[in-house]
Amino acid sequence: MTTGAMIATGVVGSAPAQAAPAKPTITAKGGFVMNSANGKTLFTKAADTKRLTASTTKIMTAKVVLAQPNLNLDAKVTIKGAYSDYIVKNGASSANLIVGDKVTVRQLLYGMMLKSGCEAAMALADKYGSGSTVAARTKNFIAKMNTTAKNLGMTNTKFDSFDGISRGANASTPRDLTKLARDVMKNATFKKIVATKSYTAKTITKTGSTRTMAAWNNTNLLLGWKGTIGIKTGSGTEAKYCLVFAATRSGKTVMGTVLTSTNETTRMADVKKLMDYGFATL
C-alpha cells in the first residue's frame, strides 16, 4: 500500500477515538440533563414520569411574576396575617417575614428562591393574581402557572399550588422542569437571584422604621461547585429530595433536574454525577 493510499484510507493521521463516558447511575427516581445552548438531551432516567415537585414549583412562581407586564421589582407588598396563618397551618418553610411589614417584590423573590419561603410565594401569588379575596387571587395565579407551563410545552405538568405544598395534583417531570429552567434562566433578574448564596433584606415596619432581616441563605449548597449557578431545591415527605440545577464551565452550560432522591446527600451526589456527565458528553 502506498503512503498516499494509507492517508486516504485513514490509517495515517487519524486520532484515536475517545471512549464515551459511562452513563452514571443515580439514586433519584427521575433525572434529566440537557445542553442549554441547543436543548439537546444528554441524560434521561424516567424523564417523562410525573412526580411531586416540592419547592422546585417556585421556579414557575418566579417565572409568572417576572413575566408580568410593566413589572416593578421595587413595588411594596404588605405581609398579611393570611400568609403567616398559611405557614403555621401547613408547617411550611418560611422566610420569617413579619405581618404588617412592607416588602418589595424583589425581596419576596429572594425570600422565595433562597430561603424557600412559602409565605413569600403566597404574597407574590396574592399580588399578581386576580380576584376579590386572597383565595381567589392565589387560585387565579396558579391558573397562570398552568397556562405558562402549557405555552412552554411542559406537556406532563400540572400545578395546584404556588409553592409545591400539593393538594394531590402538583406534578411535573425532570424534562419539563428543565425546559422551564432553560426558559427562565434567560431572565437576568432570575439568574442573579438563584446564583446568590446569601441575601439580607431591609423591610419597612408598620411604624415606618427599617427592619434588617436575618440573612436568607440559599438552600442550594451546590452553588459555586464546579461552575454551579442555580437553581432551586425542593423537599417533602412524599416528594423526597429534588433539585433543578444549572452549571457553566468553559463558556458552556448544562441544566437538569433530579426528582425523588432519597436524602440530601444522595441528591447532591446525583447532581454532581449528572453535571460531570453532561459536560463530558456535550
C-alpha positions in Angstrom: 0.0 0.0 0.0 1.4 3.4 -0.9 1.7 6.2 1.6 -0.9 8.1 -0.3 -3.3 5.2 -0.1 -2.7 4.8 3.7 -3.5 8.5 4.2 -6.6 8.2 2.0 -7.9 5.3 4.0 -7.3 7.0 7.3 -4.5 4.7 8.5 -2.2 7.6 8.9 -3.0 10.8 10.7 -6.2 9.7 12.5 -6.5 10.4 16.2 -7.6 7.6 18.5 -11.3 7.7 19.2 -12.3 8.9 22.7 -14.3 6.4 24.7 -17.7 7.7 25.5 -18.2 8.3 29.3 -20.2 5.7 31.1 -23.8 6.7 31.8 -24.0 7.4 35.5 -26.2 5.6 37.9 -28.3 7.9 40.2 -30.4 7.1 43.2 -33.1 9.6 42.2 -36.2 8.1 40.6 -36.1 10.6 37.8 -33.4 12.6 36.1 -32.7 14.7 33.0 -29.8 16.8 31.7 -29.7 19.0 28.6 -27.3 21.2 26.7 -28.6 24.6 27.5 -27.4 26.1 24.2 -29.5 23.9 21.9 -31.8 21.9 24.2 -30.1 18.6 23.2 -30.8 15.8 25.6 -27.7 14.4 27.4 -29.2 12.1 30.0 -32.5 10.6 30.9 -33.9 8.4 33.6 -37.7 8.2 33.7 -37.5 11.8 32.4 -41.2 11.9 31.5 -42.7 10.2 34.5 -44.8 12.6 36.6 -43.6 13.1 40.2 -44.2 15.6 43.0 -42.0 18.7 42.6 -42.0 20.2 46.2 -40.4 23.7 46.2 -39.0 23.4 42.7 -42.5 24.6 41.9 -41.4 28.1 43.0 -39.4 28.4 39.8 -42.7 28.7 37.9 -44.0 31.1 40.5 -41.0 33.3 39.8 -41.4 32.9 36.1 -45.0 34.1 36.2 -44.1 37.1 38.3 -41.1 38.1 36.2 -43.3 37.8 33.0 -45.8 40.5 34.3 -46.1 43.5 32.0 -44.5 46.7 33.4 -43.2 44.8 36.4 -41.9 47.0 39.2 -39.5 45.0 41.3 -39.4 47.8 43.9 -43.2 47.7 44.4 -44.1 47.1 48.0 -46.3 44.3 49.3 -47.7 44.3 52.8 -47.3 41.0 54.6 -50.8 39.8 55.6 -51.8 37.6 58.5 -53.2 35.1 56.0 -49.7 34.4 54.8 -48.4 33.7 58.3 -51.5 31.6 59.1 -50.8 29.5 55.9 -47.2 28.8 57.1 -48.4 27.7 60.5 -51.2 25.6 59.2 -49.0 23.7 56.7 -45.8 23.6 58.7 -44.2 25.2 55.6 -40.7 26.6 55.1 -40.6 30.3 55.9 -38.6 33.4 55.2 -39.7 34.6 58.6 -41.5 37.7 57.2 -43.3 39.8 59.8 -47.0 40.5 59.4 -47.5 44.2 58.7 -44.1 44.8 57.2 -43.8 46.2 53.6 -41.5 44.0 51.5 -40.6 44.7 47.8 -41.3 42.3 45.0 -37.6 41.8 44.6 -37.1 40.9 48.2 -40.0 38.4 48.0 -38.3 36.7 45.1 -35.1 36.4 47.1 -37.0 35.1 50.1 -38.8 32.6 48.0 -35.9 31.3 45.9 -33.1 31.3 48.5 -34.9 30.6 51.8 -37.8 28.8 50.1 -40.2 31.0 52.0 -43.8 29.8 51.3 -45.2 33.0 52.6 -43.1 34.9 50.1 -44.6 32.7 47.4 -48.1 33.3 48.7 -47.5 37.1 48.8 -46.4 37.1 45.2 -49.4 34.9 44.1 -51.7 37.2 46.0 -50.3 40.3 44.4 -50.3 39.1 40.8 -53.4 37.0 40.8 -56.9 38.5 40.1 -59.9 38.3 42.3 -61.6 39.8 45.4 -60.1 37.6 48.0 -56.7 36.0 48.8 -58.1 32.6 48.0 -59.4 33.8 44.6 -56.2 35.6 43.7 -53.9 32.8 44.6 -56.2 30.4 42.6 -56.0 32.7 39.6 -52.2 32.9 39.9 -52.0 29.1 39.9 -54.1 29.1 36.7 -51.5 31.5 35.2 -48.7 29.0 36.2 -50.5 26.2 34.3 -51.1 28.4 31.2 -47.4 29.3 31.2 -46.5 25.6 31.5 -48.7 24.8 28.5 -47.2 27.6 26.5 -43.7 26.3 27.3 -44.6 22.8 26.1 -44.5 21.3 29.5 -46.9 18.6 28.5 -46.6 16.5 31.6 -47.0 19.2 34.2 -49.9 20.3 36.4 -49.6 22.8 39.3 -52.1 23.0 42.1 -50.1 25.3 44.4 -47.8 28.3 44.2 -45.1 26.8 46.4 -45.2 23.0 46.0 -47.3 22.2 49.0 -49.5 19.9 46.9 -53.2 19.1 47.3 -52.6 16.0 45.2 -52.1 17.2 41.7 -48.9 19.2 41.8 -46.7 17.2 39.5 -44.1 17.6 36.8 -41.2 15.7 35.2 -37.5 16.1 35.0 -37.7 17.0 31.3 -40.5 19.6 31.8 -38.8 21.3 34.8 -35.5 21.5 32.9 -37.4 23.0 30.0 -38.8 25.6 32.4 -35.3 26.3 33.8 -33.8 26.9 30.4 -36.5 29.5 29.7 -36.5 31.4 32.9 -32.6 31.4 33.2 -32.7 33.8 30.2 -34.1 36.4 32.6 -31.3 38.4 34.2 -33.1 39.1 37.4 -33.9 35.4 38.0 -30.4 34.3 37.0 -28.9 36.7 39.5 -31.2 35.7 42.3 -30.7 31.9 42.1 -26.9 32.4 41.9 -26.9 34.3 45.2 -25.6 32.5 48.3 -27.0 34.9 50.9 -29.2 38.0 50.9 -30.2 40.4 53.6 -33.5 42.2 53.2 -34.4 45.5 54.8 -38.1 45.8 55.2 -40.4 48.6 56.3 -42.3 48.1 59.6 -45.8 49.3 60.4 -44.4 52.3 62.1 -42.2 53.2 59.1 -38.9 52.2 60.6 -36.4 49.9 58.8 -36.1 46.2 59.8 -33.0 44.4 58.9 -34.0 40.7 58.4 -31.7 37.8 59.3 -29.8 36.8 56.2 -31.5 34.4 53.8 -29.0 31.7 53.0 -29.6 29.7 49.8 -30.8 26.2 50.4 -28.8 25.1 47.3 -25.5 24.1 48.8 -24.1 23.2 45.4 -23.8 26.8 44.4 -20.2 27.6 43.2 -19.3 23.9 42.9 -17.5 23.5 39.6 -19.5 26.3 37.9 -22.9 25.7 39.5 -25.1 28.8 39.0 -28.5 27.6 40.4 -31.3 26.8 40.5 -33.7 25.5 43.2 -34.0 22.7 45.8 -37.2 21.0 46.9 -38.0 18.5 49.6 -41.1 16.9 51.1 -42.3 13.8 52.9 -43.6 12.3 49.6 -41.6 14.3 47.1 -38.4 13.3 48.9 -35.4 15.4 47.6 -35.4 17.3 44.3 -33.1 19.8 42.6 -33.3 21.7 39.4 -29.7 22.7 38.5 -27.5 24.6 36.1 -23.8 24.9 35.7 -21.4 26.7 33.3 -17.9 25.5 32.5 -15.6 27.0 29.8 -18.5 29.0 28.4 -20.8 26.0 28.1 -23.9 25.4 30.2 -25.8 22.3 31.1 -29.1 22.2 33.0 -31.0 19.4 34.5 -33.3 18.0 37.2 -33.4 15.2 39.7 -36.7 14.2 41.4 -37.3 11.9 44.3 -33.7 11.4 45.6 -33.6 9.6 48.9 -31.9 12.3 51.0 -29.8 15.5 50.8 -26.6 13.6 50.5 -27.7 11.4 47.6 -29.3 14.3 45.9 -26.1 16.2 45.9 -24.1 13.1 44.7 -26.7 12.5 41.9 -26.4 16.1 40.6 -22.6 16.1 40.7 -22.6 12.9 38.6 -25.1 14.3 36.1 -23.2 17.6 35.8 -19.9 15.9 35.1 -21.5 13.5 32.7 -23.4 16.3 30.9 -20.2 18.3 30.3 -18.3 15.2 29.2 -21.0 14.4 26.6 -21.6 18.0 25.2 
